[in-house]
Amino acid sequence: MAKEKTPVTAAIRQLRAEKVTFSDHLYTYEEKGGTAASSRELGVDEHAVIKTLVMEDENRTPLIVLMHGDLQVSTKEMARLLGVKQISPCSADVAQKQSGYLVGGTSPFGTRHQMPVYMEGSIATLPKIYINGGKRGYLVEVDPVELIRVLKPHLVTVGIR
């Protein structure tokens, strides 16, 4: 069986432009399977699979939150940290319009519109992470140091079980 080629997405173009070393991980996408499905398909710890969440404040200002696959975002704590009244997930349409990616294939790299990126601080302590490469059923494995170098995220502690 021939190895599938790397999808060329906006995320991959940015990773290549920034000279980030990464490896491809294609898997069978499962509708609403989330990080549990992708970690199972790849045989990796769900904690190392990082989800890219497009959220917004009460003024509909979008932002990206990077979170461990096995944790949720405390939107109350996120709002408190940002000094806003509330933070909530964007609708799928708004997330796609802002990021340029379909929900389930959202990458923090190569987004259509610039958005501030917030990352759960403990992600930086992992030896490697798996994050969406800009297509459903496609994760890239990268060193979190490289993610921090390229995205310059604000580190936060907002993860809850």
N, C-alpha and C positions, 0 to 999 in steps of 0.2 A: 504494500500500500504506500503510495507516495505521500510524503510529508506535506501538509497543507502550508501554503505560503502565508507569510505575515500579512494581515490586512493592512492596507495603507490608509490610516485614518489621520485626522488632524492631530490626534494625540501622538501617534507614531512619528509624524513629521516633526513635531516639537521635540520629542525625545531624541531623534536623530540630530536635529539642528543643535541641541544642547550637548551632544556627544555623551548621552547617558547610556551606560551599558545595561541592557535588559534582555530577558529571555521571554519567548512567546509561550503562552499556554492556552491553546484552543480546547474547548469542551462543548458538549451538547447543551445548549441553553435550555433552561426549564422555566417556563412562564411562572412568575411569582415565586420562584425557587430561592432567590436571593443568595446570600453568601453561604447558607447551609448547603445549597445544591452545588455551588461552584467549588467549595472546599471539599465536598464529598467526591465530586468528579475528578478533582486534581489530586486528591489524597493528601491534603495539607490541613493544618490546624485553622479552624475558622477565625481564630483570634488574629492570624496573620493575613487574612483576606480583608482588605480595607474597602469599605463602601464610600462612595462619593455621593453626598446628599446635597441637593440644591434646596435651600431654604430661603425664607424671606422674613423681614420684620414687618411691623404694622403699617409701614409706609410702602410696602411691596418692594423694598430694596433687596435684591438677591445676594446671597452669599453661599459659599460652599463649605460644608463640614465633612472632614474625613474622619471616619470612625471605624474601630475594630468591628469585624463582622458579627461577633457574638455580643456586642453591646448596643445600647440605644443611646440617643442624645437626650440629655435633660434640657428640654427647650426653655424651661424656667431658668436654669442656671446659665444657659447661653444668653438669654435676654438680659439677665442681671449683669453678666460680664461685659456685654456690649452697651449697657445703659439704655436699653429700649424697653418698650412695654411688653412686646411678645415676639417670639420667633416661632415660625411654623413651617412645615414642609410646603414647597410650592406644588401647584397642580402639575400633572404630567405635561400639559401643554406649555405652561410657563417654564418649567425646567428644560424642556426641549428647545424652546425659543431662546433661552438665555445661554444654554450650554452648546447647542447644536447637535446634541446626541439624544437618541431614544432612551427613555427610562429603561434601565436594565443594561444599558451600554454606556452610561455616563462616565466619562473620565475627567479628572481635574486638569489634565493636560490638553492644550489646544482648544480651549472653549471658544465659542463664537464671541462672547462678550467677556471682558475682564470682570472678575468678581473677587472680592477678598476671600482668602482661603484660611479656614481655621482647622487645625489638626489636633486630635487628642494627643497630648504630650507623650504618652507611653508608646505610641507608634514608633517614635524615634529610637526606642531602646531595642527594637526587634532587629535581628540580623538581616532579615530580608522580608519584603512584603509582596503581596499579590494585589494588584490594583487594576481597574478596568482600563483596557487599551483603546476604548472608543467604539466598541462593537459588542453586541450581545454575544455571549459565549467566548469571550476573549479577554484574558487577564495577562498582564505583564508582570514579571518578577523583577523587582528593583531593590536596591539598597535604599533604606529610608533617608540616608544622608544625601543621596542624589535628589530625592523628592524635595527635601528641604532646600537644597541648593537652587533647584529650578523654580519651585513654586513660592518659596519664602513665606510659608504659612505662619499664622499666629498660633502659638501653642496654647492649648486650653485643657482644662480638666472638666469635662461635661459628660463623660460616659457613665451609664448606669446599666445594671443587669436587667 
